[in-house]
Structure formats: structure tokens, C-alpha cells
Amino acid sequence: MKHLLIIGGGPAGTFAAIAARKQDPSADVTLLTDEACEPYEKPPLSKAVLLGKVLPADALIAGPGGVARHGVRLELSARCAAVHRGDREVVLQDGRRLHYDALIIATGSLPREVPQLPAGRPRVHYLRTESDAQSLKTALRESRNLLVIGGGLIGLEVAASAAELGVRTTVLEVAPRILSRVCDEETAADLHAAHRQRGVEILVNTTLRSAESMTDGRIVVVTGAGERFIADIVVVGAGIRPNDALAAAAGLATDDGVLVDKQCRTSDAAILAAGDVVRFPGPRGRVRLENWGHALDQGTVAGRNAAGAHDAYVMVPSFWSEQFDLYIQGVGWPVPEASRVRRPLNGKRAMILEVSDGLLTYAMGINAQRDLAAARRLIERRVPVNPAALADPAQPLAGMLKR
Ligand SMILES: Cc1cc2nc3c(=O)[nH]c(=O)nc-3n(C[C@H](O)[C@H](O)[C@H](O)COP(=O)(O)OP(=O)(O)OC[C@H]3O[C@@H](n4cnc5c(N)ncnc54)[C@H](O)[C@@H]3O)c2cc1C
């Protein structure tokens, strides 16, 4: 490989760049990001950054100057406007044209916009980038009440941070319960109760009819049932969509994400893709994942393969979230027909495990990091499990690995 170009300075692009250089130390690698700062971690944006505990600059993916130390050329504020596959060129918004021998698309995802609350309207916040987080952090300090649209992970993390800052917070969720795409009903009910106990009001089954700015700048939101809420600021956490327009415009196969094979190759053999932007072959058909660990691992595989390897991306997915003093984790592939076991844990801890064909397929826990680490190994190694033993907290999960 002569020149590898990577579009996108999130974890997928950054780990792809570093992995390519490790795979082939002679590789000429350029990482392009449209952001003005070195690649940073997004998970703290809705938590420690809003709480003022860290700055995005304190959470750089490869540390200060770390990308360059790996021998990768990093171009900041370099927005890619088009990919010309025939000439193997990327056209930047400033008019420059960059040749590639191999290209990795790692453009991530974009927040789904709610039409009644367009991005850019004063006092309406979407949260994806460090600059979004900085402006929300400032706004929260000037607000007494916040309305969050969406009871998914980002919405609930923002709600928890705002409540900790003393901002009265209400969450409107359209589904019958929070976190319907993320966890089982019991865990969702536990988390709902935890928010309520800490002063966050969550309304489920609640649609949005209208949202208007009042003369004093505040926003009045009317629900489908006619209830009115007046908010100093509104945060929209209505999910994300893959940022695949660049790939689609270049004629690559896309369908709710860039389609890739197990080796992260797109429909063009010279172009790979990784992270939030792709749909890849999972155990039960193509899937799109939206979490840090996936972006890191898949980016690493894409980088290695662009530099000459032929690795398959096979992994056990996992995610985490932090809300108040609750550390929420999930690991594995949920299987619809799996049977569910609750492992009673003490205090603010909880764990749900799913078993299918005698194997652990999915585990979800609150403040159960050690058990989740053992569950991950049980899933990865396909260790046969006994549901009664899983439900018995006296039997350590780590002990089941040794049998
Ligand atoms: C607020 C927040 C909190 C989160 N918390 C968690 C968490 O607790 N746990 C967890 O597992 N996951 C969390 N996530 C999800 C996780 O951060 C993402 O899954 C991950 O960042 C995806 O990585 P990526 O590299 O695919 O895309 P991204 O991180 O989105 O990076 C894509 C990059 O490409 C750049 N780009 C896009 N288009 C172009 C272009 N045309 N030219 C140049 N550059 C371009 C973008 O600006 C961006 O820098 C969180 C996400 C957010 C936003």
C-alpha cells in the first residue's frame, strides 16, 4: 500500500490509522477530520464534560500529539466533500484533491433531527461534538429547567448530568418505556425509578405536537395529549443516523449505513469503512452498532486490512453508560428466543442474563463491572451455563469459567 487516506477522526478512524501503521510501518497514512481539534473521546461529553469535571482536551483518544507520534499525518478542519473513485481521489471542501491507494470511510453518525426542534434554533441543543457539549454546558449553567426529548442513553445521561447540576429536568419519551432499544423491561424500570428518586421526571408514551419559541426566548412544547411544558432549554436525544451521504454519493452500496463485508470492505475493493457509519454482517444478518468499543475494534481491523492483513471482524459487542452513580453495561448479542435470568445483587446493583441453547448470549448489569467482565468471557468462550447457577449470587460467574 502506498497511501492510505482515512476520513473521520473519531475512534474508528483514529484506531484504523494507528493499526495501519503498526501493520505496515512503511505505510503513508493521512487522517482527515473536519473538526478543529485532535481526535477526542465522545463518551465524556454527556457526563464529565457537562459536569465540568473534564474538558474534551483532557480526553484525547491518542493523547496530546499521539496520532502524530504513531507516524500518522493528521489534517484538522479538513472536510471531505467528495470521493472520486475512478481517479482514486478525495476532494476537500477547500478544493484540494488528495490521491489514495486505499481509503477508509469512518464518518460516524449524525443526530436525528426532530422537525419541530431544528438544530440551530436558539436554546435547542443536539449533542454530538465537543463544541455541542461546550455550548450545552454553558447553557445548563444559565438554566433553571431543561426538557429532554428522548429517553435513550444520551438523553438520560444528559438528564442525569443536568439534575446533578441542580437543573429541574423532564424527559419526554415516545415509547411505552425508556431505553427500549437498549435493555430489558426490568432494568429499564430500575433506571426509571433511579431517575425519579433523583428528581428527574420521565413521561413515557408521550409524542411531540409542537414546539415554539416564546417572546422571552424560552420554548413551549406541546405534547400529543395537549400537555404544555415551558423550558429554558431543550436537548434533543432522538437517536442517530449513519453519516453515509459521502459514501452514497460516491456510488458505494449503502442501506442505512455503508455496507461492508466481514473484512470491512465496501462494494469497492479499494475502500473500507468502519464504526457507527457501517452495517456489517453480524451473527443474524447485517447490523449497525453505535458504541465506542465497536468503533475502536472495527476501526482497528479496517486499518490492518487496508495495510495488507485479511482479518475478519468478529466480536462480542458491548456498551456502557453512566447515569448518576449507576454504571450500566451490556455485553453480547441479544437473541429474541433466549430465556432471561435475574441475578439478585445487593444495593444499587442488578444483573440480567440471557441464555439460549445452554449458552450465555447477553448480559446487562448495573454497577456489576466484575460480573460483566466474567459474563463477557463466558460469552466469548461459549462456556455452557446452568441458568439456576447464574441466578445464584453465591456462585461467582468467574468460577464458571474454570469448569
Ligand atoms: C455524547 C455522546 C456520548 C456517548 N457515550 C457513549 C458511552 O458511554 N459508551 C459507548 O459505548 N458509546 C458512547 N457514545 C457513542 C460513541 O462515542 C460512538 O459510537 C463512537 O464515537 C463512534 O465512532 P466513529 O469513529 O464511528 O464515529 P464518530 O465518533 O462520530 O467520528 C466520526 C468523525 O468523522 C468526522 N467527519 C464526518 N464527516 C466528515 C467529512 N466529510 N470529512 C471529514 N471528517 C468528517 C466527524 O466530524 C467525526 O469527527 C457516545 C456518543 C456521544 C455523541
The ligand as an SDF file (V2000), in Angstrom:
LIG
                    3D

 53 58  0  0  0  0  0  0  0  0999 V2000
  -22.4170   12.4290   23.7990 C   0  0  0  0  0  0  0  0  0  0  0  0
  -22.0640   11.0100   23.4780 C   0  0  0  0  0  0  0  0  0  0  0  0
  -21.8740   10.0950   24.4980 C   0  0  0  0  0  0  0  0  0  0  0  0
  -21.5540    8.7660   24.2170 C   0  0  0  0  0  0  0  0  0  0  0  0
  -21.3710    7.8880   25.2490 N   0  0  0  0  0  0  0  0  0  0  0  0
  -21.0530    6.5980   24.9790 C   0  0  0  0  0  0  0  0  0  0  0  0
  -20.8360    5.6680   26.0460 C   0  0  0  0  0  0  0  0  0  0  0  0
  -20.9510    5.9960   27.2260 O   0  0  0  0  0  0  0  0  0  0  0  0
  -20.4990    4.3800   25.7250 N   0  0  0  0  0  0  0  0  0  0  0  0
  -20.3770    3.9610   24.4190 C   0  0  0  0  0  0  0  0  0  0  0  0
  -20.0880    2.7790   24.1810 O   0  0  0  0  0  0  0  0  0  0  0  0
  -20.5860    4.8240   23.3890 N   0  0  0  0  0  0  0  0  0  0  0  0
  -20.9130    6.1340   23.6340 C   0  0  0  0  0  0  0  0  0  0  0  0
  -21.1260    7.0210   22.6030 N   0  0  0  0  0  0  0  0  0  0  0  0
  -21.0570    6.5100   21.2210 C   0  0  0  0  0  0  0  0  0  0  0  0
  -19.6200    6.5230   20.6800 C   0  0  0  0  0  0  0  0  0  0  0  0
  -18.9750    7.7180   21.0230 O   0  0  0  0  0  0  0  0  0  0  0  0
  -19.6960    6.3560   19.1660 C   0  0  0  0  0  0  0  0  0  0  0  0
  -20.2540    5.0800   18.9000 O   0  0  0  0  0  0  0  0  0  0  0  0
  -18.3380    6.4700   18.5230 C   0  0  0  0  0  0  0  0  0  0  0  0
  -17.8050    7.7680   18.7030 O   0  0  0  0  0  0  0  0  0  0  0  0
  -18.4250    6.1660   17.0280 C   0  0  0  0  0  0  0  0  0  0  0  0
  -17.1430    6.3220   16.4860 O   0  0  0  0  0  0  0  0  0  0  0  0
  -16.9060    6.6120   14.9270 P   0  0  0  0  0  0  0  0  0  0  0  0
  -15.4320    6.8070   14.7880 O   0  0  0  0  0  0  0  0  0  0  0  0
  -17.5740    5.5910   14.1170 O   0  0  0  0  0  0  0  0  0  0  0  0
  -17.6610    7.9830   14.6280 O   0  0  0  0  0  0  0  0  0  0  0  0
  -17.5410    9.4200   15.2780 P   0  0  0  0  0  0  0  0  0  0  0  0
  -17.0240    9.3540   16.6660 O   0  0  0  0  0  0  0  0  0  0  0  0
  -18.8490   10.0840   15.0290 O   0  0  0  0  0  0  0  0  0  0  0  0
  -16.4180   10.1370   14.4210 O   0  0  0  0  0  0  0  0  0  0  0  0
  -16.6130   10.4960   13.0810 C   0  0  0  0  0  0  0  0  0  0  0  0
  -15.7180   11.6740   12.7670 C   0  0  0  0  0  0  0  0  0  0  0  0
  -15.7390   11.9180   11.3590 O   0  0  0  0  0  0  0  0  0  0  0  0
  -15.8110   13.3010   11.1360 C   0  0  0  0  0  0  0  0  0  0  0  0
  -16.3810   13.5180    9.7800 N   0  0  0  0  0  0  0  0  0  0  0  0
  -17.6530   13.2320    9.3910 C   0  0  0  0  0  0  0  0  0  0  0  0
  -17.8040   13.5590    8.0900 N   0  0  0  0  0  0  0  0  0  0  0  0
  -16.6130   14.0420    7.6610 C   0  0  0  0  0  0  0  0  0  0  0  0
  -16.1560   14.5500    6.4200 C   0  0  0  0  0  0  0  0  0  0  0  0
  -16.9620   14.6230    5.3430 N   0  0  0  0  0  0  0  0  0  0  0  0
  -14.8650   14.9730    6.3190 N   0  0  0  0  0  0  0  0  0  0  0  0
  -14.0390   14.8870    7.4050 C   0  0  0  0  0  0  0  0  0  0  0  0
  -14.4180   14.4470    8.6160 N   0  0  0  0  0  0  0  0  0  0  0  0
  -15.7000   14.0160    8.7340 C   0  0  0  0  0  0  0  0  0  0  0  0
  -16.7140   13.7810   12.2580 C   0  0  0  0  0  0  0  0  0  0  0  0
  -16.6110   15.1560   12.4890 O   0  0  0  0  0  0  0  0  0  0  0  0
  -16.1510   12.9740   13.4230 C   0  0  0  0  0  0  0  0  0  0  0  0
  -15.0370   13.6110   13.9720 O   0  0  0  0  0  0  0  0  0  0  0  0
  -21.4300    8.3550   22.8650 C   0  0  0  0  0  0  0  0  0  0  0  0
  -21.6260    9.2780   21.8270 C   0  0  0  0  0  0  0  0  0  0  0  0
  -21.9360   10.5960   22.1210 C   0  0  0  0  0  0  0  0  0  0  0  0
  -22.1520   11.5880   20.9970 C   0  0  0  0  0  0  0  0  0  0  0  0
  1  2  1  0
  2  3  1  0
  2 52  2  0
  3  4  2  0
  4  5  1  0
  4 50  1  0
  5  6  2  0
  6  7  1  0
  6 13  1  0
  7  8  2  0
  7  9  1  0
  9 10  1  0
 10 11  2  0
 10 12  1  0
 12 13  2  0
 13 14  1  0
 14 15  1  0
 14 50  1  0
 15 16  1  0
 16 17  1  0
 16 18  1  0
 18 19  1  0
 18 20  1  0
 20 21  1  0
 20 22  1  0
 22 23  1  0
 23 24  1  0
 24 25  2  0
 24 26  1  0
 24 27  1  0
 27 28  1  0
 28 29  2  0
 28 30  1  0
 28 31  1  0
 31 32  1  0
 32 33  1  0
 33 34  1  0
 33 48  1  0
 34 35  1  0
 35 36  1  0
 35 46  1  0
 36 37  1  0
 36 45  1  0
 37 38  2  0
 38 39  1  0
 39 40  1  0
 39 45  2  0
 40 41  1  0
 40 42  2  0
 42 43  1  0
 43 44  2  0
 44 45  1  0
 46 47  1  0
 46 48  1  0
 48 49  1  0
 50 51  2  0
 51 52  1  0
 52 53  1  0
M  END
$$$$
